[in-house]
């Protein structure tokens, strides 16, 4: 999935499953969105990592201006990455938190399947498969992860959402987030 290296300034805050309707879907052809996404290439200078980012973040290119984002349902560990400790941070849902949103990966996939069933086209989705104790995608990078080896996962998630928004906006000329 094509992502930009220069997307760290973009911040996305997601709830359990956040549907971002990037544009009104009427009049948009799924083939045009798919062509736009296929035309992009992997960015130069992609950080080298022994991580399989596709095993950490599940991404689907869509045919509709709908993005399903599920950041906290994962159960996977990130190899050679220490869990976050949150030292010096306020604890709880509005501060440091490592709890999972149980079932959100399955819910996101079910919503995507229902959208395809009803509309005949697939939405975009970005789903984290890693446990929140390693990365919290709803926090800025400074506190979203502690181990620098988790940065590629954090960036891949956010850059994937940003790339989907950009592909949709470029195709139809605008986006509503």
Steps between C-alpha positions, in 0.01 A plus 500: 500500500654834402576739784694823526796536731399860566171434676610513862335840544161349423327378815196282501287426801285190468235345719403130502431497131500843346339542164644796322279596212752679279248603237154433379527169317240567234659552162835356604610198302676229692731433207627859507593478868669165444698645206613794714618271779677268257678788330681601819828334585679418821687803628875518453705451813245277670646423843668163515350276763487134576133549581237369263283810503221324314474256792472795739261721303230360273424736210245475221487734203141599447271591217292744704578819689456319832787418736453264794766550765539251786807587708470299823366148451828324433656221702838461331833579654759705314821293492785645708286792618441568868148574620425860591522584871355850501732620774410851609174501306149524637336156493159421355310537174589867456866444585718190492294192416593157366159331487367350178178584325401134481338389176562816299700321230211262445249785518693707247519205261128429545414866429722491190329182378155651558595817311618288206181294516276808503694725259682248282836663565760468772588768753858576600612373838800525729495254791769461763581143593753593772411533867452847638762433767762553225342784303212737567398643165271760662794681657767719343823320415673647806278288729342252256797263533808484720729254323647660185466166320121548515518821294466324159172341613365830634597681182367229271157520664476879478657521155259236369199699621653820358571332165141376476367850573735649243407246230131571554550878512713497184244292316202719580673828580394529862462306818285527810656358814 
